[in-house]
Amino acid sequence: MPTAIRSAKSKITVTLSSDLVHQLNALLDSPEAGSRSRLVEEAIRAWFQEHTRKELERQTEEYYRSLSRAERKEDQQWSKTAARSAKRLWDK
């Protein structure tokens, strides 16, 4: 029987506005909600994932904006080549 891997948890205290607590409590009526701690942990994890995604997008945009005209042209050529190659593979 497989055993679940559990990471160590740390207990913290947070102060939330009453309207947010009411919304959190309303979510507890859902069977998959579990506990307040679980909901808060999932919300924070989702926030970190979104933050990481946005930072990657920012870095990617910064990279492309830093390219010279010649580098942009070369990138466009590589994109066209990759698109043609993918099309040939998919059309088989």
Secondary structure, DSSP 8 states (H G I E B T S, - for coil): -----------------HHHHHHHHHHTTSTT---HHHHHHHHHHHHHHHHHHHHHHHHHHHHHHH--HHHHHHHHHHHHHHHHHHHHHHT-
